[in-house]
Amino acid sequence: FKNKNKLNNQKTIELLKTRTPEDITLDDISKKAELSKGVIYYYFSGIFEIFARIINLQNKNLVKILRKASEGKTKNYLENIDRIFQAFVKFELENIRFAAL
């Protein structure tokens, strides 16, 4: 539904990149997404469901990144493993605060 997507996962991800999950409230998400808490509660049971959605989306992004990294036409398997590992490390460093979830 339009409003559920309007929550804008990217806005929540931005919050998680600068603050720990314990420091983020539904008010913070509401302000960042420019939605009332009532609208958010209509679609989500609470902040943990929002975080679960973000984790799921980030996992899907990681899988895409790793698949792309593994597409190289290399006969040397170690080069493929290195490329995949480098992509994983880059993703983890860019999303370090997600480990707290």
N, C-alpha and C positions, 0 to 999 in steps of 0.2 A: 504494500500500500504506500501511497505517496508520502504520507507523514512519517511512516516508519523509516523509510529511506532518507527522509530529510534529517533524521538524527545525525546524519553525516558522520560516518565512522572516522573519517580523516580528522575531524575536529576532536573526537575523543582520543584518537591516537596521538594528536598533538599534546593533549593534556598529559597522557601517559609518558610521553617522551621527556617531559619537564618535571613531573611530580610522581611520587609513588602512589600506588592505588589507594593506600590508606589515607592519603591526603586529598583525595578527590571525592567530592560529594555529588549527589544528584543535582544540587543547585549549580555546581560548577559546570556539569554537563549540560544542564538546561540553558544556562547563560551562553555557553560556547555554541550550542546548536541553535540558539534563538528560538527555543520551544518552551512552552510551559511545562511544569512538572506533571500536570494533569495529563497532557498529551503523551508524555513519556510513559507514565504509569498505565495509560490505556494500552500501549503496545508491549511494555516490558514489566515484569514483576518487580524489578528493582535494579540497582546498580550492578549486582553480580550477573544478572542475565545480560546486561549490556557488555560487561567485561568478557563474558563467555562468547558473545557474538564477535567481539574484537579478536579474541584468541583464535577462534575458528577462522576468521578472515585472514589473520596473520599467518596461520598455518597453511592455508591455501596459497597465500603469496609465496611463502617459503618453498612449497612444493614446486610452484611454477619456476621460481628462480633456480632451484636445483635441477629441474628437468632441462631448463635452457642451458645451464652450465654443462650438463652431461651430453649435449647434442653435438659436441665437437667431433669431427672426423679424424680421430687420432688413433694410431695403432698402438700407441704406448698407453697402457691402462693407468700407469702411475700419473701421467699427465692429466688424464680424465679425472682421477681421484683428487689430484691437487686442485684442478679447476673447480670441482664441486665443493671441496673443502673451503677454498678461498671464498666462494660465493656464500657458503654457510656462515663463515666467520664475519664477512661484511654485513650480512643480514643481522646477525646477532649483535654486532657492535652498534648498528643503527637503531636497534630495538631493545637495547639493554634493559630498560625498565620493565619490559614485559616479563622478564624472569621472575619478577615479584608477584605476578599474577599466578 
